[in-house]
Structures are given as structure tokens and as C-alpha cells.
Amino acid sequence: MSLFELCEWLANTSWSIALHESRYAFLGVLTIHVLTLSVFVGTSLMIDLRLLGVAMIRVPASQVIERLVPWSAAGLILMMTSGALLFYAAPLVRYQNIFFRMKMATLVLALLNAWLFHRTVYRRIADWDRDAVPPRAARLAGGLSLILWVVIITAGRMMAYQDYWFN
Amino acid sequence: MILEFCRWIQYSAPLVAMRDSPWVFPVIATIHLIGLTMIGGAVLLVDLRLLGLGLRHQPVALLARDAERWLLRGLFVAMSTGVLLFMCFATKYYYLTFFWVKMAALILVIVLTFSVRRRITAANEPQVNDATGRLVAVVSLTLWTTVALGGRYIGFP
């Protein structure tokens, strides 16, 4: 089964049609998706800025990360769940959207970046915890994360304009 | 009077030119969203601390000072792009209740943030975990959520 056929099958399930045709459920999910942006990307942003050595430099990096990660993780779960539902409501529309594809590719890169950070330089955090400016690898991870999330937000916003621009 | 003002802005030459461009509004709307994340991060950092839910070992004053810098930057980004978005479709927003709810909540939360909330976070000593701090944090979070919800509903059909 190709990806397209999978989307086609999903689009024909009764729950997908129900969500697509509902007035308030769909708008509610959309609202959650956009509002959790400020929780998830907002808290990640503060972590990234700490890793770059430009915010909260007097607070040990480990504390910023340990305290904020539960909130950004909760935000991420909400974003991914609501995002998955938004996809499920219109699988074929999302599938053919160039900005959606761009967004998903960038999302993979952002998650990979976070995973690599936790596997490498974060393991040695005791060595640089109190440094105002963390080592290059940590700054790279923070900077990349910032850029990738800006790209993801931009692509997400632009999804609404594909028809307007290209058709 | 306000409506006439909205009409005048919306149909002024630079705004007509802006609306004619297919990408200006989407790009400004995107930057507006990025401003929202900056505000979200800076507000949550301090409000969660006031609620005793994060960074408990750090003095509130220190966090608040750092966060305020980013809050101001976020406000600058969101408000400057917000004004442009408003000017593009001023007369439409004039008739939307959600728009006025959003503006009212925004004014209230800015006043709260730079008066009561700032005084509480600057006090620092001892660990501000008392009822006042919690109350201010809850009010602040509620108002910001109202601002964000208002913003989202402005865009709904």
C-alpha cells in the first residue's frame, strides 16, 4: 500500500469524515494545536536561548533543562496529538500540500537534533553546567533547534496558502 | 469615528499595496506567531515559578529579570506585526467581538505584568510561593490565554 493509498483509506474512515465535517470539534483541535505552540515552542525557546548562552546565564543549564523539559514535553505531546488529528481530518489535503511535506521533513530533523543533543553533549553537562556560554556542540544544538522550529512554524502557517498561491 | 479611522487605514495607499501582494500577509502572520512563542516562553517561565512549578531553586527576581527582556522582545515582535495585520483588514476586525475581547485582555495583562506582577517578582525574598504570587500567576496565565484564544477565533469563519 502506498502512502497515497493509506491517506485515501484514512480519509474514507467514518471518524475522519466526522471530524472533517464537524464544526466545533475541528476548530477546537485547531485551537489547541495553535495555543500549545506558546507552551511547547515557548519553553523550548528558553532552553535553546540558555544553550546559546544568551538567556538565564546565571542559572545552571541543567536546572533550566530539567525544569522546563516536562512542560515542553507535555506541550509537544499535545501538539503532536492535535496535529495528528488535524491530519486525520483531511489526510489527502495534507498529503498533497507541499508545505505540509516540508513541515514533516523539518520536524524529523528537529526531533533528531534534540535526540542527538541528549545522547552526546548533554551527557557531559556536569562539565559545563555553570558556564555562562555552553560548549560549541550545545550552542549548535540550541541554534539549530531555534532555526528548525521557526521553519516548522512558517511551513505550518503557509499550509493554508497553497491553493491561493499555486492554483 | 473608530470605524471611519479603520476605513481610512485599510484603504490608504500603502495598505492597498500590501494587500495586493500575495505573500506579505502570510509572512507577517508567521512572524506574529513567532512573537507569540517568545511571549509564551517568557511568561510561562515566571508564572510557573510563581506557582511553584518550575525552577524552584532560582530566585524569582533573577528569573523575572531575564525573562522580562525576552517578554519585551516578544511583545515588540507580536505587537508590531499585530498592528500591520490589523491595518490590512481594519474594518473586518472592527466588527469582530473576539478582536475587542483580545484587545481588552491584552491591555489588562500588560498593565498587570508591568505593575503588580513586576513588583511581586522583584520582591524576591523569601521564596515567593505565597497566595498573592499564585493568584497573580493564575490571572496572568488566564489573560494571556484569552488573548491567544481571541487571536485564534478572529481567524475562524
Contacts between the chains, C-beta under 8 A, distances in Angstrom:
chain1	res1	chain2	res2	distance
A	27	B	156	5.9
A	30	B	152	7.6
A	31	B	149	6.8
A	31	B	152	5.1
A	31	B	153	7.8
A	34	B	33	7.8
A	34	B	148	7.7
A	34	B	152	5.5
A	35	B	145	7.2
A	35	B	148	5.2
A	35	B	149	7.0
A	35	B	152	6.8
A	37	B	33	6.7
A	37	B	36	6.6
A	37	B	37	5.9
A	37	B	40	7.2
A	38	B	36	5.3
A	38	B	37	5.7
A	38	B	39	6.8
A	38	B	40	2.6
A	38	B	41	7.5
A	38	B	44	7.7
A	38	B	144	7.9
A	38	B	148	6.4
A	39	B	40	6.2
A	39	B	44	6.6
A	41	B	37	4.0
A	41	B	40	7.2
A	41	B	41	7.5
A	42	B	37	4.8
A	42	B	38	7.1
A	42	B	39	7.3
A	42	B	40	3.0
A	42	B	41	3.2
A	42	B	42	7.5
A	42	B	43	7.7
A	42	B	44	5.8
A	43	B	40	7.7
A	43	B	41	5.6
A	43	B	44	6.0
A	43	B	45	7.6
A	44	B	41	7.7
A	45	B	37	5.8
A	45	B	38	6.4
A	45	B	41	4.4
A	46	B	41	4.4
A	46	B	42	7.3
A	46	B	45	5.6
A	46	B	67	7.8
A	46	B	70	7.4
A	49	B	70	7.2
A	55	B	66	5.6
A	55	B	69	7.5
A	55	B	70	6.2
A	56	B	63	7.0
A	56	B	66	4.7
A	58	B	62	6.2
A	58	B	66	8.0
A	59	B	55	7.0
A	59	B	58	5.3
A	59	B	62	7.2
A	59	B	63	7.3
A	59	B	66	7.8
A	63	B	55	6.2
A	63	B	57	6.4
A	63	B	58	6.8
A	64	B	55	7.2
A	67	B	54	4.2
A	67	B	55	4.5
A	67	B	56	7.7
A	68	B	45	7.5
A	68	B	54	6.5
A	68	B	55	7.7
A	71	B	44	6.7
A	71	B	48	6.9
A	71	B	54	6.8
A	149	B	37	7.8
A	150	B	34	6.2
A	153	B	30	6.5
A	153	B	33	5.5
A	153	B	34	6.1
A	153	B	37	7.3
A	154	B	30	4.9
A	157	B	26	6.4
A	157	B	29	6.0
A	157	B	30	4.4
A	157	B	33	6.1
A	158	B	26	6.0
A	158	B	30	7.3
A	160	B	26	7.7
A	161	B	22	7.7
A	161	B	23	8.0
A	161	B	26	5.1
A	164	B	22	6.7
A	165	B	22	6.0
A	165	B	23	7.6
